[in-house]
Amino acid sequence: CSRECPVAAAKLHYQTNGTYVYSYSGKSKIEMQGVEGGITETEWNNQVSLTWLTPCDLAITIKVSNPQGPADRFVEKYPLVVAVSDGRLQHVCAHPDDDGWAINIKKGI
């Protein structure tokens, strides 16, 4: 994913092929004013893995703790690869079959 990887000048170094695992939780509530029943709420508590593929490429994967349907399995299906240079995001490389909403969730991480 990375177009260049100036490792020699980098201040931050991560172990290539190392995976860092985190808990990712949150809550969302959307209210549509003037719409009867126009409130939707969701909570999540998932596992996020960050795997360094190269010194400049990081793969983000999500493991849904309590899958509720096909959308939960879809968000797990493809990793999002992120090009990073010295801790700064350069750009992202999404799988061509990944859905926009799933990509945005991973970008939010």
ROZA-823045 format. One record per residue: x, y, z of N, C-alpha, C in turn; residue in three letters. Coordinates in steps of 0.001 Angstrom, whole numbers, plus 500000, padded with zeros to 6 digits. Each point is the difference from the previous one (the first is absolute). Example, Ala and Ser with C-alpha at 12.3 -4.5 7.8 and 13.67 -1.06 7.14 Angstrom:
BEGIN
513190494310507800499110501190500000500900501200500000ALA
499650501050499280500820501190500060499230501090500730SER
REM end
This chain:
BEGIN
500826498811500000499174501189500000500876501262500000CYS
501110499935500773500856501188500066500749500195498686SER
500127501240499610500686500331498749501487500187500229ARG
500345500385501218501396500114500404500059499719501495GLU
501178499597500457500114499621501403501360500435500533CYS
500105501257500421501284500512500503500274499529501439PRO
500317498719500167500174499401501322501195500593500736VAL
501072500287499303501215500480500653499764501283500789ALA
499139500874499493499750501284500663498857499928501006ALA
499350498869500128498823499890500863500366500070501471ALA
499152500690500763500159500078501457499284498845500682LYS
498916499515499378499202498918500564500281498709499249LEU
500199498921500725500255498702499382499069498969500618HIS
499368499206499149499104498939500441500545498680499485TYR
499713498938500700500480498687499610499227499501498789GLN
500701499800498874499360499468498807499479498603500299THR
498805499719499521499262498761500260499532499902501446ASN
500168501051500754499468500050501364498564500470499967GLY
499178499444500875498593500380500077499710500569501376THR
499368501146500022499582500660501229498479499908500061TYR
499469499479501098498565499740500122499414500954501035VAL
498871500608499651499344500987500853498509499697500109TYR
499406500470501068498550499963500142499461501315499444SER
498956499926499199499407501181499371498515500002500328TYR
499571500971500771498590500048500386499464501412499800SER
498688500069499867499382501300499815498495499891499964GLY
499373501147499872498543500088499972499637501099499013LYS
498941499770499255499536500982499024498489500149500127SER
499534501230499904498562500276500021499711501047498924LYS
499041499676499154499589500921498940498523500302500192ILE
499684501299500033498605500439500124499644500845498786GLU
498913499621499322499511500780498862498784500784500464MET
500180501300500148498929500842500497498820500010499037GLN
498831499939500581498782500047499208499614498668499380GLY
500712498939500331499696498676499458499597499094501158VAL
498784499478499920499527499117501056500845498723499998GLU
500518499652501171500871498821500109501350500209499345GLY
500378501238499776501246500320499298501207500021500909GLY
500107499034500877501155499891500887500597498609499826ILE
501288499965499819500703498714499944501235500091500887THR
500233498955500753501149499945500891500731498686499797GLU
501305500041500175500795498781499934501200500124500929THR
500427498887500525501201499923500821500868498887499447GLU
501313500121500184500892498951499547501178499868500951TRP
500518498808500061501203499687500757500708498906499210ASN
500971500382499200500654499087499084501499499971500231ASN
500638499047499361501447499884500052500578500530498701GLN
500998500856500105500673500561498830501449499553500028VAL
500458499479498876501401499594499871500692500910499003SER
501172500479500388500842500812499132501260499193499725LEU
500172499571498763501132499158499628500917500770499059THR
501260500119500379500983500686499165500502499027498947TRP
499638500242498743500395499143498891501412500326499530LEU
500307501281499991501331500517499676500231501143500983THR
501175500598500021500205501138500906499060501186499731PRO
499351500014498815499131501120499645498569499592499654CYS
499660498728500127498653499530499657499383499279501184ASP
498818500464500374499283499500501162498644499465499546LEU
499653498765500374498696499423499670499094500088501226ALA
498806500555499815499006500114501063498929498947499758ILE
499787499133500985498936499005499913499122500098501238THR
498725499674499828499027500063501087499426498607500223ILE
499907499607501255499330498766500391498802500400500843LYS
498797499762499483498769500367500694499767499015501142VAL
499832500536501216499878499160501189498703499203500043SER
498899500624499602498694499350500071499247500270498702ASN
500327499256498927499386500275498697498473499900500045PRO
499343500989499377498539500042499981499421499735498614GLN
500848499959498993499480499785498653501090500061498951GLY
499616499962498729500976499976498907500900501230499952PRO
499496501156500422500820501215499963501201499872500935ALA
499800499357501142501111499811500939501085499123499395ASP
499595498961499288500975499115499353500694500715498845ARG
499283500901499331500583500710498868501104500950500460PHE
499811500658501132501017500940500482501281499257500396VAL
499867498716500309501171499185500354500741499469498771GLU
499345499970498871500490499257498840501321500506499428LYS
500146501306499832501179500550499342500757500952500933TYR
501326499895500028500766500997500762500091501296499201PRO
500278501069500703500301501282499359501490500228500188LEU
500741500159498920501439500232500089500240501503499950VAL
500803500456500941500277501424500152501496500239499804VAL
500339500952499155501396500403499816500325501048501055ALA
501027499725500788500384500873501111501474500351499849VAL
500318501250500232501384500430499982500277500766501284SER
500812499404500852500386500599501279498786500417500832ASP
499005499117500057498812500248500801498928500825499321GLY
500255500451498801499013500809499267499360499199498889ARG
498687500071499951499235499310498971500266500658498646LEU
500400499197499015500242500511498653498768499791499107GLN
499491498779499972498785499673499252499551498591500368HIS
498824499613499539499465498675500294499797499219498705VAL
500068498686500125499772499100498871498950498985500429CYS
498804500152499480498888499118500348499879498889498965ALA
499487498888500438499715498894499085498887500456499049HIS
500090499679498713498989500481499046498581499497500283PRO
499858498887500721498668499473500308499463500469501349ASP
500802500764500740499537500492501300498987501126499791ASP
498980500044500833498959501031499919500487501313500614ASP
499488501112499486500392501320500490499770500184501490GLY
498863499526500525499708500160501434501002499224500839TRP
500439498805499536500967499203500747501379500666499957ALA
500339500566498863501267500718499874500012501196500945ILE
498890500732500074499933501176500880500126499622501469ASN
499443498871500408500163499556501381501482499751500289ILE
500671499329499082501427499715500185500835501273499965LYS
499634500940499139500700501294499960499851500728501333LYS
498838499880500623499763500645501292500924499491501091GLY
500418498783499879500922499423500982501364500644499846ILE
REM end
